[in-house]
Amino acid sequence: MFLLIMIIKFFLDKIICMVYYCHSVLVNHHTNTICLKGSDFLAWQFTSDRPIYIQVSDQIVSDILKGAYKMGEKLPSVREFAVIAAVNPNTVQKALSELESVGLIETQRNTGKFVTQERSVIEMARKKRGELLAVEFLKSMAALGYTCEQTISLLEATKIEEGKSDERSNA
């Protein structure tokens, strides 16, 4: 019975800590504004095929490329990201270090981490992400038996059909 009480107490302590951190992440006490952006409102999903820090890094890059974090904008702290992603702060730190090494984020001493203000770095990351998605898409289409030419034709036909349905909905 004592062991059961200790286990329940342990989990209650963890829940209380998580609620406290979630509250501190959601509300910035200095400005009373919500400080989560982009996909942070949804639970981050991780797979076992790649290291977690790479997946965390990819999620942050996606948020930057989608515009959830603007150029020069302050990012949440390591601890806040750890709570959002439900991972160890060391994992987040490693992911942020990777992003800093490629120049997507910058650390300003005593103030935190910020998205780079260099548009060329963000555009290069956008191009690289687009190329990876295109290759992945072409591999998927090839697995279905499509050639590159057939895939292009299908995309063009889909674009034309999409344009027609947009015209009908606007009418």
C-alpha positions as CSV (number, residue, x, y, z in Angstrom):
1,M,0.0,0.0,0.0
2,F,2.8,2.4,0.9
3,L,4.5,1.7,-2.5
4,L,1.2,2.5,-4.3
5,I,0.9,5.8,-2.4
6,M,4.4,6.7,-3.3
7,I,3.8,5.9,-7.0
8,I,0.6,8.0,-7.1
9,K,2.5,10.9,-5.3
10,F,5.3,10.7,-7.9
11,F,2.9,10.9,-10.8
12,L,0.9,13.7,-9.2
13,D,4.1,15.7,-8.7
14,K,5.0,15.2,-12.4
15,I,1.5,16.3,-13.4
16,I,1.7,19.5,-11.2
17,C,5.1,20.3,-12.7
18,M,3.8,19.8,-16.2
19,V,0.8,22.0,-15.6
20,Y,3.0,24.7,-14.1
21,Y,5.4,24.6,-17.1
22,C,2.5,24.6,-19.6
23,H,1.0,27.6,-17.9
24,S,4.3,29.5,-18.0
25,V,4.8,28.6,-21.6
26,L,1.3,29.6,-22.7
27,V,1.2,32.9,-20.9
28,N,4.1,35.4,-20.9
29,H,3.7,37.0,-17.5
30,H,5.4,40.2,-18.6
31,T,3.2,41.0,-21.5
32,N,0.2,38.8,-20.9
33,T,0.4,37.5,-24.4
34,I,0.3,34.0,-25.8
35,C,3.8,33.1,-26.9
36,L,3.2,29.7,-28.7
37,K,3.1,29.7,-32.4
38,G,2.6,27.5,-35.4
39,S,2.3,23.8,-34.7
40,D,3.0,24.3,-31.0
41,F,-0.7,24.0,-30.2
42,L,-0.6,20.4,-31.5
43,A,1.3,17.6,-29.9
44,W,4.5,16.9,-31.8
45,Q,4.6,13.4,-33.1
46,F,7.9,11.5,-33.3
47,T,8.8,8.4,-35.2
48,S,11.5,5.8,-34.4
49,D,13.2,6.0,-37.8
50,R,15.3,9.2,-37.0
51,P,16.8,10.7,-33.9
52,I,14.4,12.8,-31.9
53,Y,16.7,15.9,-32.0
54,I,16.6,15.9,-35.8
55,Q,12.8,15.6,-35.8
56,V,12.6,18.5,-33.3
57,S,14.9,20.5,-35.5
58,D,12.8,19.7,-38.6
59,Q,9.6,20.9,-36.8
60,I,11.2,24.2,-35.8
61,V,12.5,24.7,-39.4
62,S,9.0,24.0,-40.7
63,D,7.6,26.6,-38.4
64,I,10.2,29.1,-39.5
65,L,9.5,28.4,-43.2
66,K,5.7,28.5,-42.7
67,G,6.1,32.0,-41.1
68,A,5.1,31.0,-37.6
69,Y,8.3,32.5,-36.5
70,K,9.3,35.7,-38.5
71,M,12.8,36.8,-39.3
72,G,14.4,38.3,-36.2
73,E,11.7,37.0,-33.9
74,K,12.6,35.6,-30.5
75,L,12.1,31.8,-30.2
76,P,10.8,30.1,-27.1
77,S,13.4,29.1,-24.6
78,V,14.9,25.6,-24.5
79,R,12.8,24.7,-21.6
80,E,9.6,26.0,-23.2
81,F,10.4,24.0,-26.4
82,A,11.0,20.9,-24.3
83,V,7.6,21.3,-22.7
84,I,5.9,21.9,-26.0
85,A,7.6,18.9,-27.7
86,A,7.5,16.7,-24.5
87,V,11.2,15.9,-24.8
88,N,14.3,16.4,-22.7
89,P,15.7,19.9,-22.7
90,N,19.1,18.5,-23.8
91,T,17.4,17.1,-26.9
92,V,16.0,20.6,-27.7
93,Q,19.4,22.2,-27.0
94,K,21.1,19.8,-29.5
95,A,18.4,20.5,-32.1
96,L,18.8,24.3,-31.7
97,S,22.6,23.9,-31.9
98,E,22.2,22.2,-35.2
99,L,20.0,25.1,-36.5
100,E,22.5,27.6,-35.2
101,S,25.3,25.8,-37.0
102,V,23.5,26.2,-40.3
103,G,22.6,29.8,-39.6
104,L,18.8,29.6,-39.3
105,I,18.9,30.8,-35.7
106,E,21.2,33.1,-33.7
107,T,21.9,33.3,-30.0
108,Q,22.0,36.8,-28.6
109,R,23.8,36.8,-25.3
110,N,21.5,37.2,-22.2
111,T,18.4,37.6,-24.4
112,G,17.8,34.2,-26.1
113,K,17.6,32.6,-29.5
114,F,16.3,34.4,-32.5
115,V,15.4,33.5,-36.1
116,T,18.0,34.8,-38.5
117,Q,17.4,38.1,-40.2
118,E,19.2,36.9,-43.3
119,R,16.6,36.2,-46.0
120,S,19.0,34.3,-48.1
121,V,19.5,31.7,-45.3
122,I,15.8,31.2,-45.0
123,E,15.3,30.9,-48.7
124,M,18.1,28.4,-49.0
125,A,16.5,26.3,-46.3
126,R,13.1,26.6,-48.1
127,K,14.7,25.5,-51.4
128,K,16.4,22.5,-49.7
129,R,13.2,21.5,-48.0
130,G,11.3,21.8,-51.3
131,E,13.9,19.6,-53.1
132,L,13.6,16.9,-50.4
133,L,9.8,16.9,-50.6
134,A,10.0,16.8,-54.4
135,V,12.4,13.8,-54.4
136,E,10.2,12.1,-51.8
137,F,7.1,12.7,-54.0
138,L,8.8,11.5,-57.1
139,K,9.9,8.3,-55.3
140,S,6.3,7.7,-54.2
141,M,5.0,8.2,-57.7
142,A,7.6,5.9,-59.1
143,A,6.6,3.3,-56.6
144,L,3.1,3.6,-58.1
145,G,4.5,3.0,-61.6
146,Y,4.5,6.6,-62.8
147,T,7.3,8.0,-64.9
148,C,8.5,11.6,-64.4
149,E,6.7,12.6,-67.6
150,Q,3.4,11.0,-66.4
151,T,3.8,12.6,-63.0
152,I,4.3,16.0,-64.6
153,S,1.2,15.5,-66.8
154,L,-0.8,14.4,-63.8
155,L,0.3,17.5,-61.8
156,E,-0.6,19.8,-64.8
157,A,-4.0,18.2,-65.2
158,T,-4.7,18.5,-61.5
159,K,-3.6,22.1,-61.5
160,I,-6.0,22.8,-64.5
161,E,-8.9,21.0,-62.7
162,E,-8.1,22.9,-59.5
163,G,-8.3,26.2,-61.4
164,K,-11.7,25.3,-62.9
165,S,-13.1,24.3,-59.5
166,D,-11.8,27.6,-58.0
167,E,-13.5,29.6,-60.8
168,R,-16.8,27.7,-60.2
169,S,-16.6,28.4,-56.4
170,N,-16.0,32.1,-57.1
171,A,-19.0,32.4,-59.5
